[in-house]
Amino acid sequence: MMSVFDVHFWPDNKKIKVRPGTTLLDAGNKAKVHIRTRCGAKAACLMCKVKVGDQSGLAPLNTNERLKLGSLVDEGVRLACQARVIGDVEVNIPEDPLKAAIRAQLARQAEDDDFI
């Protein structure tokens, strides 16, 4: 029997079962979780950065991923296109920078409206 592992994506709170060796990017696609990417999973664009606190459910970083991420590795950052599942894992997807900027702008406008 083939073993499968749970990958839990936050903040979407979506969970999916995947086979060992599946990348977090592929798991995210299967779970319908949007992980930004532009380079076709070649570790070139660095847009698919995710945060993983407990990395025991992931294979160790490959050389390419380690070189691309540098000191971000110490903060639990991984490239979803490179990180491969070897156990249960919880993944935090950062907010899209454009969405974050729009949300911040809307919050500022709401504060301004309170003073009128």
C-alpha angles and dihedrals in degrees: 000000000000115000120233131193135208119245111192117196122205141230087019090055091219122149128195135176116232138174121254113276095033112137119237088241092057091044090051092051091051091048091048090242114147113234112175117237138153108172102067094254095301097126089245106112098042089211094122096069113148133175121240117180100187106037096180088106092058132074113249117273115277118229094258093052092046092051093047096048100041111170092000086080088073089059093056095258119153134174107247091213092057105032110096124203117241098157143358111315141178117217128195114208111207118230115266106261093230092050090047091052092049092047091050091049092050090049091052091049091050090052091049090050089055090062096054 
